[in-house]
């Protein structure tokens, strides 16, 4: 994603302050070197965000098409 590990975790912690439950579960070290995964809340928040994005794009499609018609090629 082109960002540092520290920046990614800072953004995650910032988002988590907005939610009632954690979004990401971190696993330290171990044979696989650790990692992170979305919690159930994180998965639901991601799905809802994707749905919101799709619905928003659909809602503005006609207006965007009209605006594009006013733009230079």
Sine and cosine of phi, psi and omega as CSV:
sin_phi,cos_phi,sin_psi,cos_psi,sin_omega,cos_omega
0.00,0.00,-0.04,1.00,0.06,-1.00
0.96,0.27,0.48,0.88,0.07,-1.00
-0.68,-0.73,0.39,-0.92,-0.03,-1.00
-0.96,0.30,0.36,-0.93,0.06,-1.00
-0.83,0.56,-0.71,0.70,-0.02,-1.00
-0.89,0.45,-0.67,0.75,0.01,-1.00
-0.89,0.45,-0.69,0.72,0.00,-1.00
-0.86,0.50,-0.73,0.68,-0.02,-1.00
-0.93,0.37,-0.54,0.84,0.07,-1.00
-0.89,0.45,-0.68,0.73,0.02,-1.00
-0.91,0.41,-0.65,0.76,0.03,-1.00
-0.88,0.48,-0.74,0.68,-0.01,-1.00
-0.89,0.45,-0.60,0.80,0.04,-1.00
-0.90,0.44,-0.71,0.70,0.03,-1.00
-0.90,0.44,-0.66,0.75,-0.05,-1.00
-0.89,0.45,-0.44,0.90,0.05,-1.00
-0.93,0.38,-0.32,0.95,-0.01,-1.00
-1.00,0.01,-0.22,0.97,-0.07,-1.00
-0.94,-0.35,0.41,-0.91,0.00,-1.00
-0.95,0.31,-0.50,0.87,-0.05,-1.00
-0.78,-0.63,0.37,-0.93,0.01,-1.00
-0.87,0.50,0.54,-0.84,0.02,-1.00
-0.99,-0.14,-0.47,0.88,-0.10,-1.00
-0.76,-0.65,0.66,-0.76,0.09,-1.00
-0.93,-0.37,0.84,-0.54,0.00,-1.00
-0.99,-0.14,0.60,-0.80,0.06,-1.00
-0.86,-0.51,0.85,-0.52,-0.06,-1.00
-1.00,0.03,0.60,-0.80,0.16,-0.99
0.72,0.70,-0.60,-0.80,-0.02,-1.00
1.00,0.05,-0.04,-1.00,-0.05,-1.00
-0.89,0.46,-0.54,0.84,-0.03,-1.00
-1.00,-0.02,0.01,1.00,0.04,-1.00
0.99,0.13,0.18,0.98,0.02,-1.00
0.99,0.14,-0.14,-0.99,0.00,-1.00
0.32,-0.95,-0.26,-0.96,-0.02,-1.00
-0.50,-0.86,0.48,-0.88,0.07,-1.00
-0.56,-0.83,0.41,-0.91,0.03,-1.00
-0.95,0.32,0.64,-0.77,0.13,-0.99
-0.98,0.21,0.05,-1.00,0.07,-1.00
-0.86,0.51,-0.65,0.76,0.04,-1.00
-0.90,0.43,-0.67,0.75,0.03,-1.00
-0.88,0.47,-0.67,0.74,0.03,-1.00
-0.90,0.44,-0.67,0.74,0.00,-1.00
-0.92,0.39,-0.67,0.74,0.02,-1.00
-0.89,0.46,-0.67,0.75,0.03,-1.00
-0.90,0.45,-0.72,0.69,0.00,-1.00
-0.88,0.48,-0.68,0.73,0.01,-1.00
-0.91,0.40,-0.62,0.78,0.04,-1.00
-0.89,0.45,-0.69,0.72,0.02,-1.00
-0.90,0.44,-0.63,0.78,0.05,-1.00
-0.91,0.42,-0.69,0.72,0.03,-1.00
-0.87,0.49,-0.68,0.73,0.01,-1.00
-0.89,0.45,-0.73,0.69,0.00,-1.00
-0.89,0.46,-0.70,0.72,0.00,-1.00
-0.91,0.41,-0.61,0.79,0.01,-1.00
-0.91,0.40,-0.71,0.71,0.01,-1.00
-0.89,0.46,-0.65,0.76,0.03,-1.00
-0.90,0.43,-0.64,0.77,-0.06,-1.00
-0.92,0.40,-0.51,0.86,-0.07,-1.00
-0.98,-0.21,0.05,1.00,-0.09,-1.00
-0.82,0.57,-0.74,0.67,-0.04,-1.00
-0.90,0.43,-0.69,0.72,0.00,-1.00
-0.91,0.40,-0.66,0.75,0.02,-1.00
-0.89,0.45,-0.66,0.75,0.02,-1.00
-0.88,0.48,-0.68,0.73,0.02,-1.00
-0.91,0.42,-0.69,0.72,0.02,-1.00
-0.89,0.45,-0.67,0.74,0.03,-1.00
-0.86,0.51,-0.55,0.84,0.02,-1.00
-0.90,0.43,-0.36,0.93,0.02,-1.00
-1.00,0.04,-0.22,0.97,-0.06,-1.00
-1.00,0.09,0.44,-0.90,0.09,-1.00
-0.94,0.35,0.41,-0.91,0.05,-1.00
-0.96,0.28,0.00,0.00,0.00,0.00
